[in-house]
Amino acid sequence: MKKFIFSIILGVLAAFLYENIMLMFGTKVLHKTELVIQGYKLHHSLYALPFFAAYGLNKKIFFLGFGIGILLQHTITDGFRFIQKV
């Protein structure tokens, strides 16, 4: 249980760091703040899906917790979204 809670916290922190670093990098270097492909904005909550797949393949609780942490952080800051039409 401790490992699961730790992985959720780690997922939240990783998503928070990713969001802030990409905001700074995207604004200063790429002059964009969002990833848009053919009119659809891809949210960083999509990164949780490979962790869920990894959990499905090898049943390591860390992957499940990390994916939940990413989704939790994105839901708190930007809502429960994966892809959004712009």
For each residue, the residues with C-beta under 8 A, 3 or more apart:
1: 4 5
2: 5 6
3: 6 7 61 62 65
4: 1 7 8 61 62 64 65
5: 1 2 8 9 65
6: 2 3 9 10 65
7: 3 4 10 11 61 62 63 64 65 66 69
8: 4 5 11 12 65 66 68 69 72
9: 5 6 12 13 69
10: 6 7 13 14 65 66 69
11: 7 8 14 15 48 51 65 66 67 68 69 70 72 73
12: 8 9 15 16 69 70 72 73
13: 9 10 16 17 69
14: 10 11 17 18 66 69 70
15: 11 12 18 19 44 45 47 69 70 73 74
16: 12 13 19 20 73 77
17: 13 14 20 21
18: 14 15 21 22 44 47
19: 15 16 22 23 44 73 77
20: 16 17 23 24
21: 17 18 24 25
22: 18 19 25 26 44
23: 19 20 26 27 33
24: 20 21 27 28
25: 21 22 28 29 30
26: 22 23 29 30 31 32 33 34
27: 23 24 30 31 32 33
28: 24 25
29: 25 26
30: 25 26 27
31: 26 27
32: 26 27 35 36
33: 23 26 27
34: 26 41 86
35: 32 41 42
36: 32 39 40 41 42 86
37: 40 42
38:
39: 36 85 86
40: 36 37 83 84 85 86
41: 34 35 36 83 84 85 86
42: 35 36 37 46 82 83
43: 46 74 78 81 82 83 84
44: 15 18 19 22 47 70 74
45: 15 48 70 71 74 75 78 80 81 82
46: 42 43 49 82 83
47: 15 18 44 50 51 70
48: 11 45 51 52 66 67 68 70 71 74
49: 46 52 53 67 82
50: 47 53 54
51: 11 47 48 54 55 63 64 66 67 70
52: 48 49 55 56 63 64 67
53: 49 50 56 57
54: 50 51 57 58 60 63
55: 51 52 58 59 60 61 63 64 67
56: 52 53 59
57: 53 54
58: 54 55 63
59: 55 56
60: 54 55 63 64
61: 3 4 7 55 64 65
62: 3 4 7 65 66
63: 7 51 52 54 55 58 60 66 67
64: 4 7 51 52 55 60 61 67 68
65: 3 4 5 6 7 8 10 11 61 62 68 69
66: 7 8 10 11 14 48 51 62 63 69 70
67: 11 48 49 51 52 55 63 64 70 71
68: 8 11 48 64 65 71 72
69: 7 8 9 10 11 12 13 14 15 65 66 72 73
70: 11 12 14 15 44 45 47 48 51 66 67 73 74
71: 45 48 67 68 74 75 80
72: 8 11 12 68 69 75 76
73: 11 12 15 16 19 69 70 76 77
74: 15 43 44 45 48 70 71 77 78 79 80 81
75: 45 71 72 78 79 80
76: 72 73
77: 16 19 73 74
78: 43 45 74 75 81
79: 74 75
80: 45 71 74 75
81: 43 45 74 78 84
82: 42 43 45 46 49
83: 40 41 42 43 46
84: 40 41 43 81
85: 39 40 41
86: 34 36 39 40 41
